[in-house]
Amino acid sequence: MPLLHTKKICFLLLLIACTLPAVTTVYALIAGILFSLLFVNPWPQQTSIWSKNLLQISVVGLGFGVSIGEVWQVGKSSVVYTVVGIVLTLAVGTFLGRFFRAGSKTSTLIAFGTAICGGSAIAAMSPVIGSDDDETAVALATVFTLNAVALVLFPLAGHFFDLSQHQFGLWAALAIHDTSSVVGAASSFGSEALSVATTVKLVRAMWIAPVVIIFALLLKSEQKAKFPLFILGFVIAATLASLLPQYEGFWSILSKAARQSLVATLFLIGAGLSKKVLKDVGFRPMLQGVTLWVFVSGLTLIALLKGWIS
């Protein structure tokens, strides 16, 4: 059997294995990364598309596991520190970009991705500031690498600092870049953490459009921001689950299926971390990304432990 066919069969078997309840998000991510680095992902472009689509479907499905009242309360209470966090992260990220001389456009993308929603934010901002493919790729690779690290380290740190489910959900949502890694880390910590993290992160993701519009006006760009429709899907799912409690068993099945599909999503995301991606990450952008990430996650953790945010 040709080597390529063997790789494809092994890849599909691992992906199928990720649908089993015994497999967690951390194991799935590590399996994806190891497969890509050791054997090379046989479907790199398709994997990127699959992971994005499956993530959005999973997030919508998670909405069936929460009530719309909970979504409203968590979202409302997180607005203030979400706005403060975005502004502060953008300001510090801009300063660090200049300090490390990471390149103005690359550093802007890294700061924006850290402030709001990782790759989605970077993709939305790239055409507005006129970044080229290399600058966008470096920013995405930087954020992507840190996402993989966060998925493993955050649950360990959460247990070390004895964070409650609610505290960890907030910390993950405010300090981890991409939605995928936020819900992945939170799901490994507990169901309440997952509910809080998903809601707060999606509220944060809604700020992509307003911030992009502001940048477009300042730079006189004609680029229009798109509203992430999967956020609306999450709200609709939570609303249906709240209005039709008699179908609680069905909503529960959908929610559990979404959590497991998220595991498969993390495998696909891990498989996208290739040697080329790691090579594309420059020293200066990575230094900016790591420093900014440590600052944001550290400050957020202190604020939670001190009770400044709750």
Backbone bond lengths (Angstrom), bond angles and torsions (degrees), N, CA, C in turn:
res aa  C-N    CA-C-N  psi(-1)  N-CA   C-N-CA  omega(-1)  CA-C   N-CA-C  phi
1 M - - - 1.471 - - 1.537 109.34 -
2 P 1.346 118.47 129.73 1.468 121.09 179.60 1.523 111.67 -57.05
3 L 1.330 115.04 148.68 1.464 120.60 -177.39 1.520 111.74 -58.58
4 L 1.346 118.21 -40.74 1.454 121.65 -178.07 1.522 110.97 -61.65
5 H 1.326 117.33 -42.41 1.468 120.64 178.89 1.526 110.82 -63.64
6 T 1.342 115.58 -39.23 1.470 119.77 178.21 1.527 110.84 -62.38
7 K 1.335 116.58 -42.68 1.465 121.15 178.47 1.527 110.79 -60.98
8 K 1.323 115.42 -43.60 1.468 119.93 -178.94 1.519 111.43 -63.56
9 I 1.352 115.79 -42.38 1.466 119.66 179.77 1.527 110.53 -64.55
10 C 1.331 117.06 -44.31 1.471 121.01 179.00 1.526 111.16 -63.52
11 F 1.326 116.32 -40.31 1.465 121.36 178.69 1.528 110.24 -60.54
12 L 1.327 116.42 -47.26 1.468 120.96 -178.94 1.527 111.68 -66.47
13 L 1.329 116.82 -37.23 1.463 119.98 178.08 1.527 111.28 -64.33
14 L 1.326 116.18 -41.52 1.466 120.29 177.50 1.527 110.80 -65.22
15 L 1.325 116.22 -40.36 1.460 120.35 178.56 1.529 110.59 -63.26
16 I 1.315 116.93 -42.89 1.471 120.96 177.82 1.524 110.62 -64.43
17 A 1.338 116.45 -39.39 1.465 120.76 179.27 1.526 111.29 -60.68
18 C 1.338 116.45 -29.96 1.463 120.74 -179.23 1.525 112.62 -70.62
19 T 1.322 117.25 -9.35 1.468 120.22 176.15 1.531 111.46 -86.08
20 L 1.327 117.11 -5.75 1.462 121.53 179.70 1.525 110.20 -81.96
21 P 1.339 117.88 137.83 1.480 121.12 -177.45 1.523 114.21 -57.97
22 A 1.329 117.43 -25.98 1.468 120.08 -177.17 1.527 112.29 -71.11
23 V 1.330 117.76 -18.81 1.461 121.58 -177.64 1.524 109.69 -90.15
24 T 1.325 117.76 127.85 1.461 122.38 -179.42 1.530 110.71 -99.75
25 T 1.328 115.36 170.83 1.464 120.80 -178.10 1.527 111.94 -62.36
26 V 1.322 116.95 -39.30 1.471 120.25 -178.79 1.522 110.59 -63.97
27 Y 1.342 116.45 -46.73 1.462 120.23 179.33 1.529 110.83 -62.54
28 A 1.333 116.56 -39.31 1.457 120.79 -179.43 1.528 110.86 -64.37
29 L 1.332 116.23 -44.85 1.458 119.98 179.75 1.532 111.01 -62.64
30 I 1.322 116.70 -46.62 1.462 120.82 -179.48 1.528 110.59 -62.36
31 A 1.340 116.76 -41.00 1.467 120.77 178.82 1.523 110.50 -61.80
32 G 1.334 116.52 -42.46 1.458 120.61 179.29 1.521 112.08 -63.94
33 I 1.335 116.20 -44.20 1.467 120.81 -179.73 1.528 110.82 -64.03
34 L 1.343 116.65 -47.27 1.459 120.62 -178.61 1.526 111.48 -63.04
35 F 1.328 116.15 -40.73 1.467 119.32 179.39 1.526 110.33 -62.49
36 S 1.331 115.73 -44.64 1.463 119.67 -177.75 1.525 111.93 -65.94
37 L 1.327 116.94 -42.56 1.462 120.71 -176.85 1.533 112.42 -74.41
38 L 1.341 116.54 -33.63 1.464 119.77 -175.95 1.527 113.13 -90.27
39 F 1.343 116.38 -37.09 1.468 119.48 -173.29 1.526 114.63 -119.02
40 V 1.327 117.55 -12.46 1.468 124.77 -178.48 1.533 110.91 74.72
41 N 1.314 114.63 125.03 1.468 122.37 178.98 1.534 109.75 -63.29
42 P 1.361 118.33 122.03 1.467 120.17 -177.94 1.525 113.74 -74.43
43 W 1.343 117.10 -15.86 1.468 121.48 -178.97 1.526 110.79 -131.35
44 P 1.327 119.40 64.50 1.473 120.79 -175.04 1.526 113.98 -61.69
45 Q 1.324 118.13 -45.56 1.473 120.56 -178.63 1.522 111.47 -69.52
46 Q 1.342 116.17 -44.61 1.458 119.57 179.42 1.527 111.52 -64.23
47 T 1.339 115.84 -37.23 1.465 120.35 179.57 1.520 111.26 -60.84
48 S 1.327 116.79 -40.69 1.464 121.36 178.50 1.520 111.16 -61.18
49 I 1.328 116.56 -43.32 1.469 121.26 179.70 1.526 110.55 -68.41
50 W 1.331 116.72 -45.25 1.463 120.65 -179.66 1.523 111.16 -60.20
51 S 1.328 116.49 -44.50 1.468 119.67 -176.05 1.526 111.34 -64.18
52 K 1.336 117.83 -40.60 1.459 121.20 179.53 1.526 111.23 -65.02
53 N 1.341 116.01 -46.20 1.464 119.84 -178.82 1.527 111.64 -67.22
54 L 1.333 116.35 -43.14 1.464 120.03 -178.91 1.516 111.18 -67.31
55 L 1.332 117.44 -34.51 1.458 120.96 176.95 1.526 110.35 -62.26
56 Q 1.322 116.79 -46.66 1.462 120.33 -178.99 1.528 111.40 -63.51
57 I 1.339 116.53 -41.19 1.461 120.55 177.30 1.524 110.43 -62.99
58 S 1.338 116.07 -41.87 1.468 120.87 -179.73 1.518 111.42 -63.45
59 V 1.332 116.90 -43.14 1.466 121.10 -179.79 1.530 110.38 -62.62
60 V 1.319 116.65 -42.76 1.472 119.94 177.02 1.524 109.80 -60.71
61 G 1.323 116.72 -44.20 1.463 120.56 179.75 1.515 113.16 -63.26
62 L 1.336 116.97 -33.77 1.465 120.10 178.01 1.525 111.55 -63.16
63 G 1.334 115.96 -24.90 1.462 120.07 179.04 1.523 113.02 -61.96
64 F 1.330 117.59 -26.59 1.468 121.17 178.93 1.529 112.07 -70.29
65 G 1.337 116.02 -12.11 1.462 119.73 -179.07 1.512 114.62 -97.13
66 V 1.337 117.99 2.00 1.468 121.62 179.21 1.529 109.25 -129.96
67 S 1.324 115.84 159.84 1.466 120.59 177.32 1.516 110.19 -92.40
68 I 1.314 116.60 152.13 1.460 120.29 -179.36 1.524 110.45 -65.62
69 G 1.349 116.44 -29.37 1.466 120.08 176.68 1.522 111.19 -64.52
70 E 1.323 115.52 -40.34 1.462 120.27 178.39 1.525 110.26 -66.03
71 V 1.326 115.99 -41.41 1.465 120.71 178.19 1.524 110.17 -59.21
72 W 1.341 115.93 -44.42 1.467 121.00 -178.85 1.523 111.42 -64.72
73 Q 1.337 116.48 -46.44 1.462 120.41 -177.37 1.526 111.60 -64.75
74 V 1.332 116.46 -47.32 1.463 120.27 -179.72 1.519 110.62 -65.25
75 G 1.342 115.51 -42.90 1.460 119.46 179.75 1.515 112.23 -63.34
76 K 1.328 116.56 -43.99 1.466 121.36 -179.33 1.525 111.47 -64.38
77 S 1.327 116.34 -42.25 1.466 119.34 -176.96 1.523 112.19 -72.96
78 S 1.344 117.14 -18.79 1.468 119.37 -176.46 1.522 113.39 -96.36
79 V 1.330 117.49 -3.76 1.466 120.23 -174.20 1.528 112.19 -61.89
80 V 1.335 116.52 -46.95 1.464 120.08 -174.25 1.518 111.58 -62.10
81 Y 1.358 117.04 -54.29 1.460 117.14 -177.20 1.528 112.20 -74.19
82 T 1.328 117.30 -16.84 1.460 119.31 172.82 1.526 110.28 -68.27
83 V 1.323 116.53 -47.14 1.466 121.31 178.90 1.518 110.73 -63.45
84 V 1.340 116.13 -46.49 1.472 120.16 179.11 1.522 110.28 -60.47
85 G 1.342 116.41 -42.65 1.455 121.05 -179.46 1.522 112.72 -63.46
86 I 1.338 116.49 -41.34 1.466 120.75 -179.92 1.531 110.58 -64.24
87 V 1.335 116.18 -47.72 1.472 120.48 -178.84 1.529 110.92 -63.01
88 L 1.334 116.19 -45.50 1.467 120.50 -178.63 1.525 111.09 -65.02
89 T 1.335 116.67 -42.59 1.469 120.39 -179.42 1.520 111.29 -64.36
90 L 1.330 117.19 -42.37 1.465 120.30 178.28 1.530 111.36 -63.05
91 A 1.333 116.13 -40.40 1.468 120.47 -179.32 1.527 110.68 -66.67
92 V 1.339 116.52 -49.62 1.468 120.45 -179.38 1.528 110.40 -66.15
93 G 1.345 116.25 -39.51 1.459 119.86 179.07 1.520 112.47 -62.20
94 T 1.333 116.66 -39.78 1.467 120.81 177.29 1.520 111.16 -63.91
95 F 1.328 116.18 -43.10 1.472 120.85 178.35 1.528 110.86 -62.43
96 L 1.336 116.56 -46.20 1.461 120.21 -178.73 1.530 111.32 -65.24
97 G 1.335 115.92 -36.18 1.458 119.58 178.33 1.513 111.70 -61.06
98 R 1.337 115.90 -41.67 1.471 120.21 177.67 1.523 111.00 -70.89
99 F 1.326 116.03 -38.39 1.461 120.42 -178.04 1.533 111.01 -64.52
100 F 1.326 116.37 -43.39 1.462 120.84 -179.00 1.526 112.62 -89.27
101 R 1.346 115.91 -1.88 1.469 121.87 -179.62 1.532 110.96 52.56
102 A 1.332 114.28 53.80 1.463 120.88 -176.64 1.519 112.75 -85.04
103 G 1.344 118.02 -3.85 1.457 121.07 -176.21 1.520 108.34 97.83
104 S 1.323 117.31 127.85 1.464 120.65 -170.88 1.523 113.34 -59.45
105 K 1.324 118.00 -46.71 1.465 120.50 -176.77 1.531 111.88 -72.53
106 T 1.323 115.64 -41.13 1.469 119.47 177.96 1.521 110.59 -62.91
107 S 1.324 116.69 -44.19 1.469 120.16 -179.10 1.521 111.50 -66.90
108 T 1.347 117.03 -34.99 1.467 120.30 176.59 1.523 110.61 -63.30
109 L 1.324 116.38 -42.58 1.468 120.85 -180.00 1.524 111.14 -66.18
110 I 1.326 117.15 -41.07 1.469 120.46 178.94 1.524 110.27 -64.85
111 A 1.335 116.81 -42.49 1.466 120.91 179.04 1.524 111.00 -64.04
112 F 1.339 115.95 -42.67 1.465 120.64 -179.33 1.523 110.94 -67.14
113 G 1.344 116.33 -40.57 1.460 120.22 178.09 1.518 112.43 -65.30
114 T 1.332 116.30 -37.14 1.463 120.55 177.67 1.521 111.34 -71.06
115 A 1.317 116.69 -36.49 1.464 121.77 -175.14 1.519 112.68 -71.32
116 I 1.337 117.28 -35.12 1.471 118.08 -171.22 1.529 113.15 -121.15
117 C 1.308 117.77 -74.43 1.461 117.65 -170.86 1.514 112.75 -153.15
118 G 1.313 117.70 51.43 1.441 122.70 171.02 1.508 116.46 49.39
119 G 1.335 115.49 -126.62 1.449 121.90 -175.00 1.509 114.41 -60.41
120 S 1.339 117.54 -37.38 1.465 121.22 179.66 1.528 110.86 -62.58
121 A 1.321 115.87 -42.41 1.462 120.71 179.65 1.528 110.55 -67.63
122 I 1.320 116.46 -41.13 1.467 120.77 179.54 1.525 110.55 -63.35
123 A 1.327 116.46 -43.44 1.465 120.69 179.75 1.524 111.72 -63.09
124 A 1.334 116.48 -35.59 1.466 120.72 -179.72 1.523 111.88 -74.24
125 M 1.334 116.68 -34.48 1.457 121.10 -175.71 1.532 113.19 -84.13
126 S 1.326 117.56 -28.60 1.468 121.78 -174.64 1.521 114.41 -50.39
127 P 1.352 119.53 -52.50 1.467 118.66 -178.62 1.520 113.59 -68.70
128 V 1.321 117.47 -24.03 1.470 121.32 -178.80 1.521 110.86 -69.28
129 I 1.334 116.39 -42.80 1.471 119.13 -178.63 1.532 111.45 -91.49
130 G 1.327 116.90 -2.18 1.458 120.77 176.42 1.516 114.37 72.28
131 S 1.321 116.86 34.74 1.467 119.64 179.32 1.522 110.01 -74.64
132 D 1.340 116.69 147.70 1.460 119.10 177.86 1.527 109.94 -85.67
133 D 1.320 116.55 176.39 1.462 121.38 -174.96 1.520 112.26 -61.74
134 D 1.329 117.16 -38.48 1.467 120.44 -179.12 1.527 111.56 -65.91
135 E 1.326 117.18 -42.84 1.464 121.24 179.60 1.530 110.77 -64.23
136 T 1.325 115.93 -42.27 1.469 120.32 178.20 1.519 110.74 -65.45
137 A 1.343 116.71 -42.27 1.464 120.82 -179.12 1.522 111.57 -63.05
138 V 1.324 117.29 -40.44 1.469 121.19 179.34 1.527 110.59 -64.58
139 A 1.334 116.54 -43.80 1.467 120.47 178.88 1.525 111.08 -63.03
140 L 1.331 116.30 -44.45 1.462 120.64 179.36 1.522 111.19 -64.20
141 A 1.327 116.81 -42.59 1.460 120.72 -179.72 1.526 110.93 -64.50
142 T 1.322 116.98 -39.01 1.467 121.18 178.62 1.519 111.16 -62.40
143 V 1.330 115.46 -50.63 1.467 120.67 -179.37 1.517 111.12 -65.54
144 F 1.332 116.34 -40.20 1.458 120.85 -179.34 1.523 111.21 -61.54
145 T 1.328 116.92 -43.76 1.462 121.03 179.98 1.523 111.26 -62.91
146 L 1.329 116.22 -42.92 1.467 120.28 179.46 1.524 111.69 -67.79
147 N 1.329 116.98 -31.56 1.470 120.37 175.70 1.516 111.05 -60.75
148 A 1.336 115.51 -44.46 1.462 120.26 -179.03 1.526 110.82 -62.66
149 V 1.315 116.08 -40.23 1.476 120.86 178.69 1.525 110.23 -66.18
150 A 1.339 116.52 -42.33 1.467 121.20 -177.58 1.518 111.95 -62.79
151 L 1.311 117.01 -38.07 1.458 120.75 -177.30 1.521 111.97 -60.57
152 V 1.328 115.42 -32.02 1.468 120.31 179.95 1.526 111.58 -88.47
153 L 1.341 117.06 -43.14 1.470 120.86 -172.40 1.523 114.02 -77.72
154 F 1.336 117.25 -36.47 1.466 119.30 -173.12 1.535 113.64 -62.54
155 P 1.340 119.97 -46.59 1.470 117.99 177.21 1.523 112.56 -60.30
156 L 1.336 117.06 -38.25 1.469 120.29 178.13 1.526 110.68 -63.09
157 A 1.350 115.90 -44.45 1.467 120.35 179.33 1.521 110.75 -66.53
158 G 1.339 116.58 -37.28 1.459 120.68 179.67 1.518 111.94 -60.93
159 H 1.332 116.46 -41.94 1.464 120.54 177.44 1.528 110.70 -70.74
160 F 1.327 117.24 -37.64 1.466 121.01 -179.48 1.524 111.16 -61.94
161 F 1.347 116.60 -41.98 1.463 120.77 -179.60 1.533 112.07 -89.29
162 D 1.328 115.84 6.26 1.463 121.92 176.66 1.531 112.04 54.26
163 L 1.323 116.06 46.92 1.462 120.93 179.06 1.529 110.10 -74.41
164 S 1.315 115.61 145.34 1.457 119.56 174.47 1.525 108.69 -74.43
165 Q 1.331 116.35 169.23 1.462 120.61 177.73 1.526 110.70 -57.88
166 H 1.323 116.32 -44.23 1.466 121.25 -179.19 1.527 110.86 -64.39
167 Q 1.328 115.93 -45.39 1.468 120.02 -179.80 1.524 111.57 -61.55
168 F 1.318 115.93 -44.22 1.461 118.42 -178.44 1.529 110.98 -65.77
169 G 1.344 116.47 -40.03 1.459 119.66 178.27 1.516 111.56 -58.54
170 L 1.335 116.22 -43.42 1.462 120.75 177.66 1.531 110.85 -64.35
171 W 1.322 115.85 -46.14 1.465 120.24 -177.75 1.524 111.20 -60.27
172 A 1.319 115.87 -45.86 1.466 120.23 -179.57 1.526 110.89 -61.87
173 A 1.330 116.36 -44.48 1.462 120.73 -177.39 1.521 112.45 -66.40
174 L 1.322 116.75 -34.61 1.459 120.95 -175.68 1.522 113.22 -89.26
175 A 1.326 117.84 -19.81 1.470 119.29 -171.56 1.527 114.96 -118.92
176 I 1.326 118.76 -12.13 1.465 120.61 177.99 1.522 108.22 -101.75
177 H 1.321 116.27 140.77 1.465 121.01 -171.82 1.529 114.12 -65.49
178 D 1.328 117.65 -71.14 1.466 122.28 -170.82 1.518 112.88 -85.74
179 T 1.332 115.34 149.94 1.457 122.08 177.61 1.521 111.05 -57.52
180 S 1.335 116.95 -39.74 1.464 120.94 -177.77 1.526 111.53 -58.81
181 S 1.317 117.44 -46.58 1.465 121.03 -178.96 1.524 111.75 -73.61
182 V 1.324 116.33 -30.17 1.471 120.37 176.42 1.516 110.24 -62.49
183 V 1.330 116.41 -53.93 1.467 119.34 -177.67 1.530 110.23 -71.40
184 G 1.333 117.76 -29.20 1.451 119.94 177.20 1.522 111.99 -66.10
185 A 1.327 116.28 -46.73 1.465 120.53 178.88 1.523 110.81 -66.21
186 A 1.331 116.31 -42.11 1.462 120.37 -177.95 1.523 111.87 -67.52
187 S 1.334 117.40 -37.30 1.470 120.12 -178.66 1.521 111.25 -66.54
188 S 1.334 116.72 -29.61 1.461 119.45 178.22 1.526 111.55 -78.43
189 F 1.340 116.29 -14.10 1.469 120.45 -179.44 1.530 111.98 -92.60
190 G 1.338 116.67 -33.20 1.462 119.53 178.87 1.518 112.48 157.65
191 S 1.329 116.98 163.14 1.466 122.22 -175.46 1.523 112.36 -66.79
192 E 1.341 117.52 -40.44 1.466 119.54 178.93 1.531 110.55 -66.75
193 A 1.313 116.18 -40.64 1.466 120.35 177.64 1.522 110.27 -60.53
194 L 1.327 116.43 -39.97 1.465 121.14 179.52 1.520 111.13 -63.83
195 S 1.329 116.53 -44.06 1.464 121.23 -179.38 1.528 110.94 -62.16
196 V 1.331 116.40 -47.84 1.471 121.17 -179.23 1.524 110.59 -65.53
197 A 1.320 116.61 -46.76 1.465 121.17 -176.67 1.522 111.51 -62.20
198 T 1.333 116.74 -44.25 1.465 120.39 -178.80 1.519 111.09 -63.26
199 T 1.321 116.47 -45.81 1.462 120.41 -177.99 1.520 111.67 -64.21
200 V 1.335 116.64 -49.36 1.469 120.37 -178.59 1.522 110.93 -64.12
201 K 1.328 117.15 -40.07 1.462 119.84 -179.46 1.520 111.51 -65.89
202 L 1.324 117.41 -39.19 1.459 119.84 179.66 1.528 111.20 -69.81
203 V 1.321 117.07 -35.75 1.468 119.73 173.82 1.521 109.70 -61.88
204 R 1.323 115.78 -40.24 1.472 120.80 178.62 1.531 110.45 -65.33
205 A 1.332 116.05 -40.63 1.462 120.04 -178.97 1.524 112.41 -63.84
206 M 1.318 117.02 -26.07 1.460 120.83 178.90 1.526 111.96 -64.12
207 W 1.347 116.59 -17.74 1.462 120.30 -179.40 1.520 112.50 -81.47
208 I 1.337 116.88 -4.16 1.465 119.40 177.29 1.527 109.81 -57.54
209 A 1.331 115.60 -51.48 1.469 120.37 -175.93 1.534 112.82 -60.70
210 P 1.357 119.56 -51.94 1.470 119.18 -179.71 1.530 113.91 -59.44
211 V 1.340 116.59 -42.47 1.468 119.46 -177.98 1.528 110.59 -68.56
212 V 1.332 116.85 -40.15 1.470 120.05 177.61 1.528 110.32 -62.68
213 I 1.325 116.82 -41.18 1.469 121.44 178.53 1.532 110.32 -61.27
214 I 1.339 116.85 -43.21 1.468 121.16 179.07 1.530 110.32 -61.36
215 F 1.335 116.10 -46.17 1.463 119.92 178.00 1.528 110.96 -62.17
216 A 1.331 116.21 -40.65 1.464 120.06 -179.47 1.524 111.15 -63.24
217 L 1.338 116.91 -38.77 1.462 120.82 178.55 1.526 110.93 -68.14
218 L 1.321 116.17 -42.71 1.465 120.08 -179.44 1.525 111.54 -65.45
219 L 1.341 115.70 -37.67 1.465 120.20 -178.18 1.524 112.54 -93.70
220 K 1.351 115.45 0.18 1.468 121.51 -178.82 1.531 111.45 56.70
221 S 1.330 114.22 43.36 1.464 120.35 178.44 1.519 109.44 -93.35
222 E 1.331 117.28 149.17 1.456 121.73 179.35 1.527 112.12 -92.81
223 Q 1.321 117.37 1.72 1.454 121.35 -179.04 1.532 110.43 -66.15
224 K 1.339 116.48 133.37 1.460 121.60 179.53 1.529 110.09 -103.49
225 A 1.315 114.81 140.50 1.460 119.44 179.53 1.528 110.19 -84.94
226 K 1.334 116.05 141.36 1.457 121.19 178.84 1.518 110.07 -104.68
227 F 1.321 116.30 137.06 1.462 120.59 178.12 1.526 108.81 -79.78
228 P 1.337 117.97 129.86 1.475 120.55 179.63 1.538 110.70 -66.47
229 L 1.324 117.49 109.03 1.458 121.81 -174.08 1.529 112.68 -66.92
230 F 1.342 117.92 -25.46 1.460 118.64 -178.70 1.536 111.23 -66.49
231 I 1.330 116.87 -23.00 1.469 119.73 175.39 1.519 109.70 -66.59
232 L 1.341 116.03 -43.06 1.460 120.65 176.17 1.522 110.26 -61.76
233 G 1.337 116.68 -39.34 1.459 120.69 178.06 1.513 111.98 -61.83
234 F 1.337 117.47 -39.12 1.461 121.98 177.64 1.523 110.82 -61.94
235 V 1.338 116.55 -44.58 1.467 121.55 179.37 1.521 110.84 -64.10
236 I 1.328 117.58 -42.58 1.466 121.48 179.27 1.533 110.40 -62.85
237 A 1.347 116.31 -42.35 1.461 120.43 179.20 1.526 111.01 -62.39
238 A 1.339 116.92 -44.15 1.468 120.72 178.71 1.524 110.82 -64.15
239 T 1.331 116.81 -36.46 1.464 121.49 179.32 1.535 110.76 -66.46
240 L 1.326 116.78 -44.48 1.467 121.07 178.95 1.528 110.74 -61.44
241 A 1.338 116.27 -44.31 1.463 120.38 -179.79 1.521 111.50 -63.05
242 S 1.341 116.95 -31.89 1.468 121.09 -179.59 1.524 112.12 -79.56
243 L 1.328 116.80 -38.60 1.462 121.20 -177.56 1.521 113.35 -78.89
244 L 1.320 116.86 -23.46 1.470 120.79 -177.66 1.534 110.47 -124.06
245 P 1.340 117.04 65.43 1.472 120.30 -176.80 1.526 113.32 -65.64
246 Q 1.349 117.39 -18.15 1.461 119.98 -179.94 1.525 112.59 -65.81
247 Y 1.334 116.13 -16.82 1.464 120.65 177.91 1.531 111.43 -103.40
248 E 1.324 114.85 29.44 1.462 120.09 -175.76 1.524 112.42 -55.73
249 G 1.336 116.71 -38.45 1.459 120.33 179.38 1.522 112.22 -60.98
250 F 1.328 115.63 -40.79 1.467 120.73 179.76 1.524 110.69 -69.03
251 W 1.344 116.73 -43.36 1.463 120.16 178.79 1.531 110.48 -61.70
252 S 1.338 115.97 -37.13 1.460 120.63 -179.77 1.530 110.95 -64.77
253 I 1.323 115.66 -39.58 1.471 119.88 178.32 1.530 110.34 -63.24
254 L 1.334 116.02 -43.90 1.465 120.49 179.55 1.531 111.34 -63.72
255 S 1.323 115.80 -40.13 1.458 120.15 -179.65 1.532 111.11 -65.87
256 K 1.335 116.58 -43.13 1.467 120.30 179.25 1.524 110.97 -66.49
257 A 1.332 116.20 -38.21 1.473 119.85 177.62 1.525 110.37 -63.77
258 A 1.334 116.10 -37.83 1.467 120.56 179.39 1.520 110.65 -65.96
259 R 1.332 116.52 -39.68 1.462 119.52 179.15 1.522 111.21 -63.88
260 Q 1.343 116.87 -38.26 1.451 119.33 179.63 1.525 112.03 -75.09
261 S 1.325 116.67 -33.42 1.467 119.11 176.64 1.528 110.25 -66.92
262 L 1.333 115.16 -26.69 1.458 119.59 175.71 1.530 110.49 -65.18
263 V 1.329 117.02 -34.80 1.466 121.00 177.08 1.525 109.79 -61.69
264 A 1.340 116.08 -44.98 1.468 120.38 177.40 1.526 110.54 -62.79
265 T 1.337 116.15 -36.23 1.465 120.84 178.14 1.518 110.97 -61.27
266 L 1.329 116.41 -42.36 1.467 120.23 -179.59 1.522 111.41 -66.49
267 F 1.338 116.86 -32.75 1.467 119.08 175.12 1.528 110.08 -63.25
268 L 1.325 116.38 -45.13 1.462 120.82 179.89 1.525 111.49 -64.01
269 I 1.332 115.90 -39.79 1.466 119.84 178.46 1.522 110.68 -65.72
270 G 1.324 116.68 -42.12 1.456 120.45 177.42 1.518 112.06 -62.37
271 A 1.325 116.20 -36.93 1.467 120.93 179.64 1.524 111.71 -67.87
272 G 1.328 116.84 -14.87 1.455 120.74 178.35 1.524 113.66 -85.45
273 L 1.338 116.44 -7.72 1.470 120.24 179.55 1.530 108.81 -86.00
274 S 1.302 115.90 83.00 1.461 121.57 -176.00 1.530 111.29 -90.18
275 K 1.315 115.08 172.57 1.468 120.29 176.41 1.522 110.59 -63.14
276 K 1.325 115.95 -33.69 1.468 120.05 178.93 1.525 110.69 -65.11
277 V 1.342 116.33 -41.24 1.465 120.17 179.04 1.528 110.05 -60.98
278 L 1.331 116.01 -45.80 1.461 119.61 179.49 1.530 111.50 -63.89
279 K 1.334 116.00 -35.38 1.467 120.40 179.54 1.512 111.35 -69.52
280 D 1.345 116.38 -33.54 1.458 120.85 -177.89 1.530 112.90 -69.00
281 V 1.313 116.37 -23.09 1.467 120.13 -177.55 1.530 108.91 -74.26
282 G 1.312 116.03 112.46 1.460 120.28 179.02 1.518 111.82 -75.40
283 F 1.313 116.03 161.55 1.464 120.62 -178.40 1.524 111.67 -64.06
284 R 1.327 116.61 -47.05 1.466 119.87 -176.22 1.544 112.51 -67.60
285 P 1.343 119.31 -47.15 1.470 118.94 176.58 1.522 112.91 -59.97
286 M 1.341 116.36 -39.86 1.457 118.78 179.55 1.531 110.81 -66.27
287 L 1.332 116.33 -37.71 1.455 120.17 178.03 1.531 110.40 -63.22
288 Q 1.330 116.09 -42.02 1.462 120.02 176.09 1.526 110.80 -63.04
289 G 1.345 116.05 -46.61 1.457 120.61 -177.89 1.513 113.18 -61.85
290 V 1.326 116.07 -44.60 1.468 120.58 -179.33 1.526 110.83 -66.59
291 T 1.328 116.79 -45.90 1.473 120.81 -179.35 1.524 110.97 -61.29
292 L 1.319 116.26 -45.04 1.462 120.39 179.70 1.518 110.85 -64.41
293 W 1.319 116.33 -41.81 1.464 121.17 -179.28 1.533 111.25 -64.79
294 V 1.327 116.63 -43.68 1.472 120.66 178.14 1.525 109.83 -62.73
295 F 1.329 117.01 -40.39 1.462 121.31 178.89 1.533 110.48 -62.22
296 V 1.334 116.75 -49.44 1.469 121.19 -177.33 1.523 111.24 -65.36
297 S 1.323 116.69 -48.56 1.469 119.56 -177.42 1.524 111.35 -68.00
298 G 1.335 117.01 -38.07 1.463 120.41 179.00 1.513 112.39 -67.04
299 L 1.331 116.62 -45.50 1.463 120.83 179.97 1.527 111.11 -65.14
300 T 1.332 115.93 -40.17 1.468 120.07 178.64 1.525 111.19 -65.12
301 L 1.322 116.57 -41.14 1.467 120.38 178.91 1.521 110.93 -63.63
302 I 1.320 117.13 -43.46 1.471 120.91 178.02 1.524 110.20 -61.50
303 A 1.339 117.01 -43.00 1.463 121.10 -179.65 1.531 111.13 -62.19
304 L 1.334 116.82 -37.07 1.466 120.70 178.69 1.527 111.23 -70.19
305 L 1.321 116.23 -45.35 1.465 120.21 -178.97 1.525 111.73 -66.34
306 K 1.342 116.82 -32.37 1.466 120.63 179.43 1.533 111.67 -83.80
307 G 1.319 116.82 -9.49 1.459 119.92 179.92 1.517 113.83 81.55
308 W 1.347 117.46 15.71 1.466 120.23 179.32 1.518 111.02 -71.65
309 I 1.324 117.47 -31.09 1.457 121.88 172.38 1.522 108.33 -127.52
310 S 1.310 115.94 147.04 1.464 119.17 -176.64 1.517 110.24 -155.62
